[in-house]
């Protein structure tokens, strides 16, 4: 076999020799992925906590609710559903307490203003 200036594959005279070098395509392998039924995602009450922090921050309970909401969101990112549920429940309780206490204080202020016990001087 003489070498010419370009590289060429070797020529085979016998058909049987060609079959030895043929690569037959293998059958595709299948992969099984088990997907668990999707649960409803745990609410972290982040928007409610931000609202309470900005508008109804009674004795810094809005800040605590926001911290627990962020912790709940972090636990949800790490797929720790029990931790996320625990922090979300605490956040919801703090948000309820903050909202109720802020509304009560606002109503008491309005009542005292109209009764005349508490007057705003101009």
N, C-alpha and C positions, 0 to 999 in steps of 0.2 A: 504494500500500500504506500503510495507516494504522497508526500505532503505537498499540497499546493498552497498558495498564499492565503487561503481562507480556511477556516475550520468547518468541516462538514461531518455529520454523523457517519459512522461506519456503515457500509452497505452490507447487508446480509444476503447470502445466497439461499439459505434454507429457511422455509417458512416456520419451521419448528423452533429455530433459534429466536425468532422474533417474538414468539409467544412467551418465552421465558422472561422477557423484559417488559412485557405489557403489564400494566397495573390495572387490575379490575376494580371498578368502583365498589366500595363497601356499602353495605346497606346503612342507611342513616340510623343513628341511635336515638332512642326516644328518652326524654327526660320527663319525669312525673313531678309536678309541683302541687303540693297540697295547700290549698287556700282555705283557711278557716273562715267560717261564716263571720261576716263583718258585724261587729257590734256598733251600736250608735256611739259616736265619739263622746268622751266625757267633756262636759262644758266646764270651762275654767273661769267664767264670769269676769273676764278681763275688762270688757267695755263698761260694765256696771261698776267695777272697782275704780276705773279711771274717772267715771262720772262722780262717784262718791268722793274721790280724792279732791277733785277740782271744786265741786259745788257743795257737798254735804259732809265735809270732813269733821265730824263730831268727835272731839277728843282723840284725834289721829286714828280713829278706827278705819277710815278710808285708806290710809296709808298701809295699815296692817292687812286689810283686805286685798290691796294691790299686791303686796308682797306674797301672800298666799296664792293669788291668781297666777303670778309669774312662776312660782314654784310648781304649781299644778301643770302649767304649760311645759315646763322643763321636764317633769316626770313623764308627761305624755310623749314628748320627743324621744325619751329613752325607752318607751314602750313599757313603763312601769305603771300598769293600770291601777293597782291598789294604792300606790303612793299618790297618783294623780287624783284618784277619787277622794282620798283623805284630805288633800290640800284644797280640792274644789269644794268639798263640804264645809270646811272651815272658812273658806273665802265667802261662800254663800251666806253662812251664818253671820259673819262680820258685816257683809253688805246689807243684810236685812236689819241688823242692829243699828248700823249707821244711818240707813234711810229712815227708819222709824224714829229714832232719837232726834234726828235733824228736823223731821217734819213736826214732831211734838214741840221742840223748842221754838220753831217758827210759829206754830199755832198759839203757844203760850204768849209769845211776844206780841202777836196781833191782838189777842184777847186783852192782855194788860194795857195795850195802847188804847184800845177803844173804850175800855172801862175807865181809863184816866189815871190808873195807878202809875203807869210808866209813860212819861210824856217826853217827846223829843222837842227840845227848845230850838227855836230858829235863830 
